[in-house]
Amino acid sequence: MKTSKPKTVGRSLADLKKLQHQVRQDLSPAPAPNRPQARKRPRPPDPGGKLPTPAANKTSVPEEAVSSLDPSDRAWLRHSLRDVAPLKKQAQNLAPSRPAASAEQLELRRRHAIGAPINTPALPQASDQYVSVQGEANDAQHLRPGCGPDVLRDLERNRWPIESSLDLHGADLEQARERLDNFLRSCLEHGVRCVRIVHGTGYGSRNGEPVLRHAVRRWLTQLPSILAFMECAPNEGGQGAVKLVLQAIPDTSV
């Protein structure tokens, strides 16, 4: 007599295999979910970096870089670079070399280095009694013969800024002569062009007459280094001061 396997046993084996398969799935790590990759926005062009070379007045972008971008990023990049253009190459202007110093300039430089007096105009040759043709009519201003009237006109319109000033208050004639001589020498050596001399009105002198005022203006009319002078405006000293323009001497620093 043939015996058959009970149905309950076969069903139990099938259930056991199913359970075993389910346990294996539970024990194995679950795969990470597929997250959408964040879209990277390209950085704006660096102002200090190299810019693309324009073609036909339009900024060209490397095709490899553009093709790797999304259409929206590609449009944004082209829009951002629409006005970018390379700087034009300009010819370099090299400063010309300074010419060699002449023998006269070398001698002036040597004398200046050792502190020796330089042959600049001095006051001892000026006379206290000299009165120029212009001074007879008006000593408020003076223009050296040979100079154009624009020098005096520019001085009156304050186009010559006052760079230095000398105050002679309290000095007698000899002291004023020496101080004015040293002051003008220093201005000529250092290239100072416009200065002011304050001599005072002189109403407080012993005789009540302006001694320094007339003497200083007579001295200045005799010096060839004085191109022009005129009486100062009220806010600069008025009748008690004059401002003057000195000539330029050759540069001894070459």
Protein Blocks (a to p, Z undefined) as FASTA:
>chain_A
ZZdddfklmmmmmmmmmmmmmmmmmmpccddddddddddddddddfklccdddeehiacd
dfklmmmpcfklmmmmmmmmmmgccddddddddddddddddfklmmmmmmmmnopacddd
dfklpcfkbccfklmmomkbccdehiafklmmmmmnopaccfbdcdfehiafklmmmmmm
mmmmmmmmnopabdcddebjolmmmnopafklmmmmmmmmmpmklmbdcdddfklnpjmb
ccddddddddfkZZ
